[in-house]
């Protein structure tokens, strides 16, 4: 999906519609915290003399969330906008 470099959007700080610079900030799955209690427990079980610990379940892959980072041209305030939820194609800024 091709997105324009600039777009008119409502700025919360200015309380007006102004030109915003567009930057793609698409998020994907991030791994869990390594020092979390459940992760440490799982690692201990894998290291010890226990039975096999059930791994991650095979989940159907989801599309990535296409997010745009909008920066106001007047006050430089940034805010995110999700475009059309989960998508198969990654958003890219127009050249």
C-alpha positions as CSV (number, residue, x, y, z in Angstrom):
1,X,0.0,0.0,0.0
2,X,1.5,3.3,-1.1
3,X,1.0,6.3,1.3
4,X,1.7,10.0,0.4
5,X,4.7,11.8,2.1
6,X,2.4,14.5,3.5
7,X,-1.3,14.5,4.5
8,X,-3.7,16.9,6.1
9,X,-4.8,15.6,9.5
10,X,-6.3,16.9,12.7
11,X,-3.6,17.9,15.3
12,X,-4.7,17.4,18.9
13,X,-2.3,20.0,20.2
14,X,-3.0,22.7,17.6
15,X,-6.8,21.8,17.5
16,X,-6.7,22.4,13.7
17,X,-6.2,20.5,10.5
18,X,-2.6,20.9,9.4
19,X,-0.1,19.3,7.1
20,X,1.5,16.2,8.7
21,X,4.7,14.4,7.7
22,X,4.1,10.7,7.3
23,X,6.4,7.9,8.4
24,X,5.6,4.1,8.4
25,X,6.0,2.4,11.7
26,X,4.6,-1.1,11.2
27,X,4.4,-3.3,14.3
28,X,5.0,-7.0,14.4
29,X,5.0,-9.7,17.1
30,X,7.5,-8.9,19.8
31,X,9.1,-11.7,22.0
32,X,8.1,-11.8,25.7
33,X,10.3,-10.5,28.5
34,X,13.1,-12.8,29.4
35,X,13.0,-12.1,33.1
36,X,9.2,-12.7,33.4
37,X,8.2,-15.4,35.9
38,X,6.7,-17.8,33.4
39,X,9.6,-17.6,31.0
40,X,12.1,-18.3,33.8
41,X,10.0,-21.2,35.0
42,X,9.9,-22.6,31.5
43,X,13.7,-22.3,31.1
44,X,14.2,-24.1,34.5
45,X,12.0,-27.0,33.4
46,X,13.8,-27.3,30.1
47,X,17.2,-27.4,31.9
48,X,16.1,-29.9,34.5
49,X,15.2,-33.6,34.6
50,X,11.5,-33.2,33.9
51,X,9.3,-34.4,31.1
52,X,9.1,-32.4,27.9
53,X,7.5,-29.0,28.4
54,X,4.9,-28.0,25.9
55,X,6.2,-25.4,23.5
56,X,4.4,-22.7,21.7
57,X,1.1,-23.6,20.0
58,X,1.0,-23.5,16.2
59,X,-1.2,-20.4,15.6
60,X,-2.4,-19.1,12.3
61,X,-0.3,-16.2,11.3
62,X,-1.9,-12.8,11.4
63,X,-1.2,-10.0,9.0
64,X,0.8,-7.0,10.3
65,X,-0.8,-3.9,11.6
66,X,0.0,-1.0,9.3
67,X,0.7,2.1,11.4
68,X,1.6,5.6,10.3
69,X,3.5,8.0,12.4
70,X,2.1,11.5,11.7
71,X,4.2,14.6,12.7
72,X,2.5,18.0,12.7
73,X,4.4,20.6,10.6
74,X,3.6,23.5,13.0
75,X,4.0,22.1,16.6
76,X,6.0,18.9,15.8
77,X,3.6,16.8,17.8
78,X,3.6,13.1,16.8
79,X,0.7,10.6,16.9
80,X,0.0,7.2,15.4
81,X,-2.7,6.2,13.0
82,X,-3.6,2.6,12.1
83,X,-4.7,2.2,8.5
84,X,-7.2,-0.6,7.8
85,X,-6.2,-2.9,10.6
86,X,-4.3,-6.1,9.7
87,X,-3.0,-6.3,6.2
88,X,-1.0,-8.6,4.0
89,X,1.0,-5.9,2.3
90,X,3.3,-3.5,4.2
91,X,2.7,0.2,3.8
92,X,5.3,2.3,2.1
93,X,5.8,6.1,1.6
94,X,5.4,7.4,-1.9
95,X,8.7,8.6,-3.5
